[in-house]
């Protein structure tokens, strides 16, 4: 499979590239600043590009079986998430290229509360802008009526670098948590979940979540 990864220089994106290579896929790694991609393995095709530009999405996604977007804006530019979502859908319109997007956890419902993670009293105030940005990003996809086969992945509440175990649980719109209420997944295992979905699609034009 030929896979184009937008946001390949980020924490999740770089791990997606590593996971895809380990499974024998051909990878095109994209970043606005290609200098940030220099530490990736030599077999990766490095490209400069902006996922917010539909024409660049169309060009960089050409001949790919799958586009994965793992972009994350800097603080203060959270509105770019919705812009990128719209550009990805427009750029891939008229193609058979599938789209997988790494989104946010804030819109997931917390078990037993009837409220989303971002609506919880202890949700950190400094994370509200990115949570709202991800909500608008998801709304672009759920309101889309075109033909692009998109899938949106919301991670667990805590997403950090860690260990690749290859184990995770799947969910839909409810936060996955353990018996103590802890919700987490490593970036490595998020990449595993993404590539599992890429190779054995189970979710089409919908959101799903993963966690331990």
N, C-alpha and C positions, 0 to 999 in steps of 0.2 A: 504494500500500500504506500502511496505517496502522500505525505502529510505536511501541510503548511501550518506552522505554529507562530501566531502573532503574540508578542509579549514574551518571546523566547529568552530574553535576558533576565526576566524576573525569577523569583523563587520558585513559583509553580511551573512557569514556562520552561525553565532550564531542566527541571525534573521530568517534565513531559517529554522533552527532547531525548533525555537519557533513557527513559522507559521505552520510547518508540524505537530507538536504535537497538536496544537490547532485544527487541522482538523481531528485528530484521526489516523494519520499515525504512523507507527513504524519507529524509526529513529536510524541509526547507525552513530555516529559522529566520524569523523576521523581527527587527527592532527598529525604532526610529533612529537609534544611534548604533550602527553596526559595530562600532568599536567595543561595545559591551558584550558582543558575541564571540570575541576572540578566544575565550577559554573553552568553547565547545569543541567536541571531537572533530577531527579533520574531515571526516566523511560527511559532515553536515554542510548543506548549501546555505551560505550566509547571504541574506538580502536586507537592504535598507527599505523600510516601508512604513506607512501610516495606516493603521486599521480604520481610521476615521475618514479615509478617502475612498469612496466606492470604486474609482478607477484603479487605484493601487490594489485594492482587495481583489478586483477582477483579474488584474495582471498577475499578482503573486499567487492567487489561488488557481490559476489556469493549469490544467493537466493534473491537478491534485484530486485524490479521492475524498479527502477530508481536510477541512480547515478547523483548527483549534484556536480559540481566542482565550488567552490568559493575561490580557492587558490589565493593568491597574494604574489609575491616575495618581498623580502626586496630590497631596492635600491642597484643597482650594479649587481643584479642577474635576471634582466628582461628576459634574454634569457631562463630562466627556463619555461616560459609560453608555448613556443613552444614545449619544451621537455615534459612537462606535457600533452599537447594536444595529442601528438603522443602516449604517454604511456597509456592514457585513452582509445584511440581508439584500441590500440593493446590489452590491458588487457580485454576489453569488446568484442573483436572480437569473433565470434562464439556463442555469447549469444543473448538473446532477450531483454537484459536490455537496457533501453533507457538512453540517456546521455543529461543532460542539463548543459551548461557551462556559467558562468558569465564572460563576457569579458570586453572590454573597449569601450569608446565612440569616441576615436580619429579618427576612420576610417569612422564615419558617415558624410554624406554630410550636410553642413550647408545650410538651405533653402536660395535660391536667390543668392548664391555665386558660385556654381559649384565646390567648394573646400571642402575638409574635415575639420573637426574641428581642427585637428592637423596642418593643413596647414594655418590656420588663423594667421594673423600678431600678434595678441595679445595672442596667445596660449603660456602659461608659458614655458619657456625654460627647467625648471627642470622637466617638465612632458613629454618631448619628449622621454626619454628612455622607460618609461612605455607604452607610446602610440605606439612606434615602437615594443615593446615586444608583445603588444596585436595584432598589425597588423600581426606579424609572427604567433601568436597563431591562429588567424582567418584563415590565409592562409593554415595552416595544415588541418583545417576542410574543407575548400572549395576545397582543392585539393585531399581530401580523396575519394576513389572509393570503399571502402568496404561496409559492410552491417550494421554497427552500425547506429542506428537511433539517430543522434545527433541534438542538437539545441543550437544555440549560442545567448545569450542575451546581447546586448549592452545597458548600462544604459544611462540616460540623462547626460548632461555635468557635472552637479553638483550632486554628490551622497554623502549624509551625513546622520548621524543618525537624526531621526526626529519623526514624528507621523505617525501611521498607519491609513490612511483614507480609504483604500480599493478602491480608485479611481485612475485611470491612463488612459493614451491614448496609443494605440498601433501604431507602425510604422514598416518600413522595414529597409531601408538603409539611410534614411534621419533623421537628428536630430529633435526631437520634442521640440518645443519652443513655448512660449506664444507670444502675440502681440508685446511685448517689446524686444523679442529676448532672454528672459531668459529660460534656459533649466535646469530642476532639477527634482529630485525624491528622496524621502527618502529611506533609506535602508529598512525600514519596508515595504513600498509599493513595492519595488523591490522584496522583498520576497513574497508578495502577488501575484505579476505577475508571479513569478516562479512557485508557487504552483498552480495557475490557469492553467498555461500551462501544468503542470504535470497531473492535474486531467482532463483537457479538451484540449488535444493536438490540436493545430492549425498550428504549424510550424514543419516541418520535413526536416532535412538536409539543414537547412537554418539559416540565422541570422534575428532576429527581435529586435526592440528597444521599450522602454517604457519611458514615461515622463508625466508631468502634462500638 
